[in-house]
Amino acid sequence: MKAYYYRFIKSKRSMLIMTLMILFPIADLFLLNSQWSEKFTPNQSAFLVGNSEGHMMQILMLWFLPIYILIMVSEYYIQDVQSNSQSIHILKVGKRKYFGRQLIFSFIVAFSVMLISLLINFLLVWLINYNGTQDPYTAALPQLSKIINQHPEFMYSYFIIANQTLANLIFILLVSVIVGVLGSGLTAICFFFPKRVYAYFLAFALWFLDITGDHAVMIVFQPFNEYPWKLVLTNIGLFLSPAFILIVASYIYKVKSDEI
């Protein structure tokens, strides 16, 4: 695995994409504070909450996430095929390790970069907006507490609003895991389609389907959404299940193929 880390660190394209993914949430915080005369509270200033007008940084980062991750780490197999070096790697370590390590490394990098990016943003919102007062959700707590007995489905909303810091941290971790799985899934697509024109088109098309509609995974990216917890869990499952199938299928296919 050391070779993969060295390859990642030495890649200017990978470093550029990692830097962009860290800068998007930071830029969002400064846009947020420039758009509103009154600062939001730290928890309401976090990147995933999406309180900036127009959601420009969220669109630039999250809508095009597959492209960034492919360039940053998931297209390594395509690069190996183009340089005809995959056969050398396979002979050195064997198919199982070669393809397995690429899937694992893609998860680690995508997960880590997203986690670091969101945690840096979360730290900055507490440093810069520590005296913020604007919070459109807390005012709803008394009303929610009155109707929970008759409508227990609102318990989820009450919990995340009453425990905003914990909710933000949980969603930061959850989103990072989803992005990590996305990284492995994109590597799996490259295993099946080792040409950029096919891999990039398919990756973006599938991601577009994932982030639109009633079961969009994008609602999982918002800590203080108005959706019931059952829908949130359903959407997580609808994203993870096909992704795991794709990852496992690609690994089995490449290990059993006659590639040398």
One Martini backbone bead per residue (centre of mass of N, CA, C, O) as a GRO file, in nm:
protein
  260
    1MET     BB    1   0.052   0.066  -0.012
    2LYS     BB    2   0.286   0.271  -0.026
    3ALA     BB    3   0.276   0.320  -0.334
    4TYR     BB    4   0.003   0.470  -0.330
    5TYR     BB    5   0.081   0.705  -0.148
    6TYR     BB    6   0.311   0.805  -0.324
    7ARG     BB    7   0.142   0.851  -0.577
    8PHE     BB    8  -0.050   1.057  -0.450
    9ILE     BB    9   0.157   1.272  -0.348
   10LYS     BB   10   0.304   1.303  -0.643
   11SER     BB   11   0.032   1.403  -0.750
   12LYS     BB   12  -0.084   1.696  -0.876
   13ARG     BB   13  -0.380   1.627  -0.925
   14SER     BB   14  -0.446   1.518  -0.646
   15MET     BB   15  -0.363   1.773  -0.487
   16LEU     BB   16  -0.559   1.966  -0.625
   17ILE     BB   17  -0.824   1.825  -0.548
   18MET     BB   18  -0.782   1.825  -0.245
   19THR     BB   19  -0.770   2.133  -0.220
   20LEU     BB   20  -1.051   2.194  -0.333
   21MET     BB   21  -1.211   2.023  -0.117
   22ILE     BB   22  -1.114   2.215   0.115
   23LEU     BB   23  -1.201   2.504  -0.004
   24PHE     BB   24  -1.507   2.500  -0.043
   25PRO     BB   25  -1.600   2.519   0.261
   26ILE     BB   26  -1.444   2.777   0.321
   27ALA     BB   27  -1.582   2.958   0.110
   28ASP     BB   28  -1.869   2.921   0.223
   29LEU     BB   29  -1.829   3.075   0.489
   30PHE     BB   30  -1.763   3.356   0.358
   31LEU     BB   31  -2.024   3.376   0.199
   32LEU     BB   32  -2.220   3.359   0.433
   33ASN     BB   33  -2.110   3.621   0.586
   34SER     BB   34  -2.163   3.814   0.329
   35GLN     BB   35  -2.489   3.762   0.303
   36TRP     BB   36  -2.515   3.818   0.617
   37SER     BB   37  -2.556   4.035   0.883
   38GLU     BB   38  -2.612   3.778   1.051
   39LYS     BB   39  -2.478   3.537   1.224
   40PHE     BB   40  -2.440   3.221   1.248
   41THR     BB   41  -2.417   2.961   1.403
   42PRO     BB   42  -2.192   2.720   1.394
   43ASN     BB   43  -2.393   2.483   1.323
   44GLN     BB   44  -2.529   2.675   1.086
   45SER     BB   45  -2.233   2.706   0.920
   46ALA     BB   46  -2.203   2.450   0.804
   47PHE     BB   47  -2.168   2.308   0.503
   48LEU     BB   48  -2.406   2.089   0.509
   49VAL     BB   49  -2.642   2.285   0.575
   50GLY     BB   50  -2.678   2.519   0.355
   51ASN     BB   51  -2.711   2.862   0.413
   52SER     BB   52  -2.622   2.956   0.156
   53GLU     BB   53  -2.676   3.139  -0.111
   54GLY     BB   54  -2.720   2.907  -0.382
   55HIS     BB   55  -2.510   2.680  -0.317
   56MET     BB   56  -2.237   2.689  -0.478
   57MET     BB   57  -2.031   2.501  -0.325
   58GLN     BB   58  -2.211   2.250  -0.318
   59ILE     BB   59  -2.234   2.218  -0.621
   60LEU     BB   60  -1.929   2.206  -0.697
   61MET     BB   61  -1.870   1.959  -0.509
   62LEU     BB   62  -2.118   1.744  -0.514
   63TRP     BB   63  -2.203   1.718  -0.816
   64PHE     BB   64  -1.872   1.666  -0.900
   65LEU     BB   65  -1.746   1.433  -0.728
   66PRO     BB   66  -1.665   1.202  -0.931
   67ILE     BB   67  -1.452   1.365  -1.083
   68TYR     BB   68  -1.259   1.419  -0.850
   69ILE     BB   69  -1.212   1.120  -0.762
   70LEU     BB   70  -1.105   1.016  -1.023
   71ILE     BB   71  -0.861   1.205  -1.044
   72MET     BB   72  -0.740   1.148  -0.755
   73VAL     BB   73  -0.786   0.790  -0.756
   74SER     BB   74  -0.992   0.596  -0.937
   75GLU     BB   75  -0.800   0.603  -1.220
   76TYR     BB   76  -0.546   0.420  -1.187
   77TYR     BB   77  -0.616   0.186  -1.376
   78ILE     BB   78  -0.621   0.351  -1.635
   79GLN     BB   79  -0.326   0.435  -1.616
   80ASP     BB   80  -0.212   0.145  -1.625
   81VAL     BB   81  -0.328   0.069  -1.901
   82GLN     BB   82  -0.193   0.299  -2.066
   83SER     BB   83   0.107   0.202  -1.957
   84ASN     BB   84   0.115  -0.113  -1.923
   85SER     BB   85   0.149  -0.185  -1.582
   86GLN     BB   86  -0.055  -0.397  -1.467
   87SER     BB   87   0.105  -0.662  -1.524
   88ILE     BB   88   0.337  -0.606  -1.330
   89HIS     BB   89   0.169  -0.579  -1.071
   90ILE     BB   90   0.038  -0.860  -1.085
   91LEU     BB   91   0.303  -1.027  -1.078
   92LYS     BB   92   0.397  -0.921  -0.796
   93VAL     BB   93   0.096  -0.955  -0.617
   94GLY     BB   94  -0.151  -1.013  -0.766
   95LYS     BB   95  -0.482  -0.984  -0.816
   96ARG     BB   96  -0.607  -0.953  -0.537
   97LYS     BB   97  -0.421  -0.720  -0.439
   98TYR     BB   98  -0.442  -0.521  -0.669
   99PHE     BB   99  -0.758  -0.480  -0.667
  100GLY     BB  100  -0.806  -0.456  -0.362
  101ARG     BB  101  -0.622  -0.208  -0.307
  102GLN     BB  102  -0.768  -0.009  -0.490
  103LEU     BB  103  -1.037  -0.013  -0.338
  104ILE     BB  104  -0.928   0.064  -0.058
  105PHE     BB  105  -0.774   0.324  -0.134
  106SER     BB  106  -1.016   0.480  -0.243
  107PHE     BB  107  -1.165   0.490   0.022
  108ILE     BB  108  -0.952   0.625   0.201
  109VAL     BB  109  -0.918   0.888   0.039
  110ALA     BB  110  -1.211   0.984   0.013
  111PHE     BB  111  -1.272   0.980   0.314
  112SER     BB  112  -1.037   1.159   0.422
  113VAL     BB  113  -1.081   1.418   0.257
  114MET     BB  114  -1.370   1.470   0.348
  115LEU     BB  115  -1.320   1.473   0.652
  116ILE     BB  116  -1.110   1.700   0.659
  117SER     BB  117  -1.279   1.917   0.522
  118LEU     BB  118  -1.519   1.918   0.731
  119LEU     BB  119  -1.349   1.963   0.989
  120ILE     BB  120  -1.223   2.231   0.913
  121ASN     BB  121  -1.491   2.377   0.882
  122PHE     BB  122  -1.593   2.322   1.175
  123LEU     BB  123  -1.365   2.472   1.313
  124LEU     BB  124  -1.406   2.752   1.176
  125VAL     BB  125  -1.699   2.810   1.271
  126TRP     BB  126  -1.608   2.827   1.575
  127LEU     BB  127  -1.397   3.060   1.535
  128ILE     BB  128  -1.575   3.274   1.360
  129ASN     BB  129  -1.896   3.194   1.476
  130TYR     BB  130  -1.915   3.193   1.798
  131ASN     BB  131  -2.119   3.469   1.799
  132GLY     BB  132  -2.354   3.355   1.676
  133THR     BB  133  -2.738   3.372   1.644
  134GLN     BB  134  -2.843   3.236   1.397
  135ASP     BB  135  -3.145   3.009   1.429
  136PRO     BB  136  -3.410   2.848   1.261
  137TYR     BB  137  -3.457   2.579   1.454
  138THR     BB  138  -3.481   2.622   1.769
  139ALA     BB  139  -3.772   2.752   1.767
  140ALA     BB  140  -3.909   2.452   1.715
  141LEU     BB  141  -3.885   2.288   1.981
  142PRO     BB  142  -4.146   2.343   2.147
  143GLN     BB  143  -4.339   2.233   1.929
  144LEU     BB  144  -4.221   1.948   1.907
  145SER     BB  145  -4.259   1.861   2.208
  146LYS     BB  146  -4.583   1.867   2.191
  147ILE     BB  147  -4.607   1.641   1.931
  148ILE     BB  148  -4.457   1.369   1.992
  149ASN     BB  149  -4.678   1.188   2.115
  150GLN     BB  150  -4.856   1.197   1.844
  151HIS     BB  151  -4.561   1.232   1.671
  152PRO     BB  152  -4.287   1.027   1.671
  153GLU     BB  153  -4.149   1.111   1.394
  154PHE     BB  154  -4.024   1.386   1.538
  155MET     BB  155  -3.781   1.281   1.708
  156TYR     BB  156  -3.554   1.318   1.507
  157SER     BB  157  -3.573   1.627   1.476
  158TYR     BB  158  -3.538   1.691   1.776
  159PHE     BB  159  -3.259   1.567   1.820
  160ILE     BB  160  -3.089   1.733   1.605
  161ILE     BB  161  -3.168   2.015   1.722
  162ALA     BB  162  -3.078   1.958   2.028
  163ASN     BB  163  -2.800   1.813   1.880
  164GLN     BB  164  -2.607   1.972   1.668
  165THR     BB  165  -2.316   1.882   1.705
  166LEU     BB  166  -2.365   1.579   1.687
  167ALA     BB  167  -2.506   1.584   1.413
  168ASN     BB  168  -2.271   1.698   1.250
  169LEU     BB  169  -2.068   1.468   1.315
  170ILE     BB  170  -2.235   1.234   1.206
  171PHE     BB  171  -2.261   1.348   0.912
  172ILE     BB  172  -1.965   1.369   0.850
  173LEU     BB  173  -1.912   1.066   0.874
  174LEU     BB  174  -2.131   0.963   0.680
  175VAL     BB  175  -2.037   1.116   0.426
  176SER     BB  176  -1.751   0.997   0.420
  177VAL     BB  177  -1.840   0.705   0.375
  178ILE     BB  178  -1.994   0.752   0.113
  179VAL     BB  179  -1.748   0.863  -0.041
  180GLY     BB  180  -1.576   0.613  -0.007
  181VAL     BB  181  -1.767   0.425  -0.162
  182LEU     BB  182  -1.757   0.589  -0.418
  183GLY     BB  183  -1.458   0.545  -0.475
  184SER     BB  184  -1.483   0.235  -0.514
  185GLY     BB  185  -1.704   0.247  -0.733
  186LEU     BB  186  -1.530   0.399  -0.943
  187THR     BB  187  -1.314   0.182  -0.963
  188ALA     BB  188  -1.507  -0.036  -1.065
  189ILE     BB  189  -1.576   0.107  -1.329
  190CYS     BB  190  -1.280   0.101  -1.434
  191PHE     BB  191  -1.261  -0.204  -1.455
  192PHE     BB  192  -1.488  -0.223  -1.679
  193PHE     BB  193  -1.395   0.089  -1.789
  194PRO     BB  194  -1.066   0.162  -1.917
  195LYS     BB  195  -1.205   0.447  -2.010
  196ARG     BB  196  -1.270   0.770  -1.967
  197VAL     BB  197  -1.526   0.824  -2.141
  198TYR     BB  198  -1.690   0.597  -1.993
  199ALA     BB  199  -1.636   0.636  -1.689
  200TYR     BB  200  -1.725   0.935  -1.662
  201PHE     BB  201  -2.006   0.914  -1.778
  202LEU     BB  202  -2.117   0.692  -1.589
  203ALA     BB  203  -2.056   0.826  -1.319
  204PHE     BB  204  -2.228   1.085  -1.363
  205ALA     BB  205  -2.498   0.949  -1.430
  206LEU     BB  206  -2.531   0.790  -1.163
  207TRP     BB  207  -2.505   1.035  -0.973
  208PHE     BB  208  -2.748   1.190  -1.081
  209LEU     BB  209  -2.950   0.973  -0.988
  210ASP     BB  210  -2.865   0.986  -0.678
  211ILE     BB  211  -2.931   1.324  -0.650
  212THR     BB  212  -3.222   1.254  -0.750
  213GLY     BB  213  -3.519   1.263  -0.626
  214ASP     BB  214  -3.679   1.101  -0.359
  215HIS     BB  215  -3.393   0.906  -0.330
  216ALA     BB  216  -3.173   1.097  -0.256
  217VAL     BB  217  -2.855   1.114  -0.113
  218MET     BB  218  -2.844   1.427  -0.049
  219ILE     BB  219  -3.019   1.428   0.216
  220VAL     BB  220  -2.778   1.303   0.385
  221PHE     BB  221  -2.603   1.585   0.366
  222GLN     BB  222  -2.836   1.696   0.570
  223PRO     BB  223  -2.884   1.737   0.899
  224PHE     BB  224  -3.147   1.960   0.877
  225ASN     BB  225  -3.381   1.797   0.779
  226GLU     BB  226  -3.743   1.716   0.692
  227TYR     BB  227  -3.697   1.416   0.708
  228PRO     BB  228  -3.752   1.108   0.777
  229TRP     BB  229  -3.559   0.854   0.901
  230LYS     BB  230  -3.656   0.634   0.703
  231LEU     BB  231  -3.568   0.784   0.445
  232VAL     BB  232  -3.271   0.812   0.511
  233LEU     BB  233  -3.213   0.505   0.534
  234THR     BB  234  -3.317   0.428   0.255
  235ASN     BB  235  -3.115   0.605   0.090
  236ILE     BB  236  -2.865   0.471   0.193
  237GLY     BB  237  -2.936   0.183   0.091
  238LEU     BB  238  -2.975   0.267  -0.217
  239PHE     BB  239  -2.668   0.330  -0.240
  240LEU     BB  240  -2.499   0.095  -0.105
  241SER     BB  241  -2.599  -0.165  -0.238
  242PRO     BB  242  -2.508  -0.118  -0.537
  243ALA     BB  243  -2.216  -0.050  -0.465
  244PHE     BB  244  -2.136  -0.325  -0.344
  245ILE     BB  245  -2.204  -0.493  -0.590
  246LEU     BB  246  -2.007  -0.353  -0.781
  247ILE     BB  247  -1.747  -0.406  -0.622
  248VAL     BB  248  -1.762  -0.716  -0.604
  249ALA     BB  249  -1.799  -0.773  -0.908
  250SER     BB  250  -1.531  -0.644  -1.004
  251TYR     BB  251  -1.341  -0.821  -0.839
  252ILE     BB  252  -1.427  -1.096  -0.948
  253TYR     BB  253  -1.383  -1.035  -1.246
  254LYS     BB  254  -1.074  -0.964  -1.233
  255VAL     BB  255  -0.970  -1.221  -1.091
  256LYS     BB  256  -1.108  -1.421  -1.321
  257SER     BB  257  -0.959  -1.310  -1.531
  258ASP     BB  258  -0.703  -1.318  -1.805
  259GLU     BB  259  -0.530  -1.111  -1.681
  260ILE     BB  260  -0.154  -1.018  -1.695
   0.00000   0.00000   0.00000
